[in-house]
């Protein structure tokens, strides 16, 4: 399936095992996919000059639920008593607006 979607071997997941802390082994997988022009346009909005920002018109682009889902999927995660959204990579101005 992966090779068919990519059109060659580069779409096949590659597995890696690396030594971790306390003798544990950390495993990961990576693969490449095709890019779509619509996603490239979104990337240029959120990463102008290669730096991640929150666009000034974010409220026009996303509904509140979609915006929260985007933040959680990209910069958040589940915690025992709720969820966490990591904003340390954003500027102070981005997190206040």
Sine and cosine of phi, psi and omega as CSV:
sin_phi,cos_phi,sin_psi,cos_psi,sin_omega,cos_omega
0.00,0.00,-0.73,0.68,-0.04,-1.00
-0.90,0.44,-0.69,0.73,-0.01,-1.00
-0.90,0.43,-0.61,0.79,-0.01,-1.00
-0.92,0.39,-0.65,0.76,-0.01,-1.00
-0.92,0.40,-0.58,0.81,-0.06,-1.00
-1.00,-0.05,-0.40,0.92,-0.01,-1.00
1.00,0.03,0.29,0.96,0.01,-1.00
0.09,-1.00,-0.12,-0.99,-0.06,-1.00
-0.92,0.40,-0.41,0.91,-0.08,-1.00
-0.90,0.43,-0.26,0.97,0.04,-1.00
-1.00,0.05,-0.13,0.99,-0.02,-1.00
-0.98,0.17,0.78,-0.63,0.01,-1.00
-0.86,0.51,0.65,-0.76,0.05,-1.00
-0.94,-0.34,0.75,-0.66,0.00,-1.00
-0.99,-0.14,0.56,-0.83,0.01,-1.00
-0.71,-0.70,0.63,-0.78,0.11,-0.99
-0.80,-0.60,0.84,-0.54,-0.03,-1.00
-0.83,-0.56,0.55,-0.84,0.07,-1.00
-0.92,0.39,0.70,-0.71,-0.01,-1.00
-0.90,-0.44,-0.28,-0.96,0.01,-1.00
-0.92,0.38,0.54,-0.84,0.08,-1.00
0.82,0.57,0.53,0.85,0.06,-1.00
0.98,0.21,0.07,1.00,0.04,-1.00
-0.96,0.27,0.41,-0.91,0.05,-1.00
-0.95,-0.30,0.82,-0.57,0.06,-1.00
-0.99,-0.11,0.79,-0.62,0.01,-1.00
-0.93,-0.37,0.59,-0.80,0.08,-1.00
-0.55,-0.84,0.32,-0.95,0.05,-1.00
-0.76,-0.66,0.56,-0.83,0.08,-1.00
-0.62,-0.78,0.45,-0.89,0.08,-1.00
-0.40,-0.92,0.35,-0.94,0.01,-1.00
-0.96,-0.29,0.53,-0.85,0.05,-1.00
-0.77,-0.64,0.17,-0.99,0.09,-1.00
-0.96,0.27,0.45,-0.89,0.07,-1.00
-0.98,-0.18,0.48,-0.88,0.02,-1.00
-0.91,-0.41,0.64,-0.77,-0.01,-1.00
-0.82,0.57,-0.60,0.80,-0.02,-1.00
-0.91,0.41,-0.56,0.83,0.04,-1.00
-0.97,0.25,-0.55,0.84,0.06,-1.00
-0.90,0.44,-0.60,0.80,0.03,-1.00
-0.91,0.42,-0.70,0.72,0.03,-1.00
-0.90,0.44,-0.63,0.78,0.02,-1.00
-0.87,0.49,-0.68,0.74,-0.02,-1.00
-0.92,0.39,-0.43,0.90,0.04,-1.00
-0.97,0.26,-0.67,0.74,-0.07,-1.00
-1.00,0.04,-0.28,0.96,-0.01,-1.00
-0.76,-0.65,0.84,0.54,0.05,-1.00
-0.92,0.38,0.68,-0.74,-0.03,-1.00
0.86,0.51,0.41,0.91,0.05,-1.00
0.97,0.25,0.16,0.99,-0.01,-1.00
-0.91,-0.42,0.76,-0.65,-0.05,-1.00
-0.95,0.32,0.80,-0.60,0.02,-1.00
-0.68,-0.73,0.27,-0.96,0.17,-0.99
-0.99,-0.16,0.89,-0.46,-0.05,-1.00
-0.87,0.50,0.54,-0.84,0.01,-1.00
-0.88,0.47,-0.50,0.87,-0.03,-1.00
-0.99,-0.13,0.48,0.88,-0.05,-1.00
-0.85,0.52,-0.57,0.82,-0.02,-1.00
-0.92,0.39,-0.44,0.90,0.06,-1.00
-0.99,0.17,-0.42,0.91,-0.09,-1.00
-1.00,0.06,-0.55,0.83,-0.13,-0.99
-0.77,-0.64,0.54,-0.84,0.18,-0.98
-0.97,0.26,0.30,-0.95,0.01,-1.00
-0.83,0.55,-0.66,0.76,0.00,-1.00
-0.93,0.37,-0.68,0.74,0.01,-1.00
-0.91,0.40,-0.61,0.79,0.03,-1.00
-0.90,0.43,-0.69,0.73,0.04,-1.00
-0.91,0.42,-0.67,0.75,0.03,-1.00
-0.88,0.48,-0.66,0.75,0.02,-1.00
-0.88,0.47,-0.72,0.69,0.01,-1.00
-0.89,0.45,-0.68,0.74,-0.02,-1.00
-0.91,0.41,-0.71,0.71,-0.03,-1.00
-0.93,0.37,-0.59,0.80,-0.05,-1.00
-1.00,0.04,-0.59,0.81,-0.12,-0.99
-0.69,-0.72,0.39,0.92,-0.05,-1.00
-0.69,-0.72,-0.10,-0.99,0.02,-1.00
-0.04,-1.00,0.27,-0.96,0.00,-1.00
-0.97,0.25,0.59,-0.81,0.08,-1.00
-0.78,-0.62,0.32,-0.95,-0.05,-1.00
-0.81,0.59,-0.55,0.83,-0.03,-1.00
-0.90,-0.44,0.52,0.85,0.02,-1.00
0.58,-0.82,-0.68,-0.73,0.02,-1.00
-0.65,-0.76,0.27,-0.96,-0.03,-1.00
-0.78,-0.63,0.70,-0.71,0.12,-0.99
-0.90,-0.44,0.89,-0.45,-0.04,-1.00
-1.00,0.08,0.87,-0.50,-0.01,-1.00
-0.90,-0.44,0.22,0.98,-0.07,-1.00
-0.93,0.38,-0.29,0.96,0.02,-1.00
-1.00,0.01,-0.11,0.99,0.03,-1.00
-1.00,-0.05,0.37,-0.93,0.10,-1.00
-0.95,0.31,0.33,-0.94,0.04,-1.00
-0.86,0.51,-0.62,0.79,0.01,-1.00
-0.89,0.45,-0.64,0.77,0.02,-1.00
-0.89,0.46,-0.61,0.79,-0.05,-1.00
-0.98,0.17,-0.32,0.95,-0.02,-1.00
-1.00,0.03,-0.65,0.76,-0.07,-1.00
-0.90,0.44,0.00,0.00,0.00,0.00
